[in-house]
Amino acid sequence: MNATATTRAEQAQQEITEEFAFLGDWTERYQYLIDLGRQLPPFPDEYKTEAYRVHGCQSMVWLVPSGDASCMHFEAASDSAIVSGLIALVLRVYSDRPAAEILATEPAFIGTIGLAKHLSPTRSNGLAAMLAKLKGYAAAAGGG
């Protein structure tokens, strides 16, 4: 791949980084996360089952995969406003992508926008658990 070719996941991470660069302090950034979470599409109650639950999160989080190795789609929800915002960011980077791209994409935006330093340990653990489950679904779909 030449240096100018970027994946859609990398492009999404760059856009997230640029959006957060416009926000001043972490009060504004948390509010933006909450606003992003509010924009998630409605999540069907029938998906709020143990089978789709992400363990390792302090709040309740559900992650539902669909599609196949050529294009995986994810729906997710949480009972926490900030975690819902994190979900919105994760879905922008990883949903509607080929499984191989999902597996190859590191969540660089977490460090780039300063999330790693500003999330509580329990939220950081939950975010890591969500990413691990998402990548597990991609691996199971034949992404690697």
HUZI-V236555 format. One record per backbone hydrogen bond with DSSP energy under -0.5 kcal/mol. CO is the residue of the C=O (numbers start at 1). NH is the residue of the N-H. If there is no record, write none. Layout:
co->CO nh->NH
co->CO nh->NH
This chain:
co->2 nh->5
co->4 nh->6
co->7 nh->11
co->8 nh->12
co->9 nh->13
co->10 nh->14
co->11 nh->15
co->12 nh->16
co->13 nh->17
co->14 nh->18
co->15 nh->19
co->16 nh->20
co->17 nh->21
co->18 nh->22
co->19 nh->22
co->20 nh->23
co->25 nh->29
co->26 nh->30
co->27 nh->31
co->28 nh->32
co->29 nh->33
co->30 nh->34
co->31 nh->35
co->32 nh->36
co->33 nh->37
co->34 nh->38
co->35 nh->39
co->36 nh->39
co->37 nh->40
co->42 nh->44
co->44 nh->47
co->45 nh->48
co->47 nh->49
co->49 nh->52
co->49 nh->53
co->50 nh->53
co->52 nh->63
co->53 nh->55
co->54 nh->57
co->60 nh->79
co->61 nh->54
co->62 nh->77
co->63 nh->65
co->64 nh->75
co->66 nh->73
co->68 nh->71
co->69 nh->99
co->71 nh->68
co->72 nh->96
co->72 nh->97
co->73 nh->66
co->75 nh->64
co->77 nh->62
co->80 nh->84
co->81 nh->85
co->82 nh->86
co->83 nh->87
co->84 nh->88
co->85 nh->89
co->86 nh->90
co->87 nh->91
co->88 nh->92
co->89 nh->93
co->90 nh->94
co->91 nh->95
co->94 nh->97
co->97 nh->72
co->98 nh->102
co->99 nh->103
co->100 nh->104
co->101 nh->105
co->102 nh->105
co->104 nh->106
co->106 nh->108
co->107 nh->110
co->108 nh->111
co->108 nh->112
co->109 nh->113
co->110 nh->115
co->110 nh->116
co->111 nh->114
co->114 nh->117
co->114 nh->118
co->115 nh->118
co->115 nh->119
co->120 nh->124
co->121 nh->125
co->122 nh->126
co->123 nh->127
co->124 nh->128
co->125 nh->129
co->126 nh->130
co->127 nh->131
co->128 nh->132
co->129 nh->133
co->130 nh->134
co->131 nh->135
co->132 nh->136
co->133 nh->137
co->134 nh->138
co->135 nh->139
co->136 nh->140
co->137 nh->141
co->138 nh->143
co->139 nh->142
co->139 nh->144
co->141 nh->69
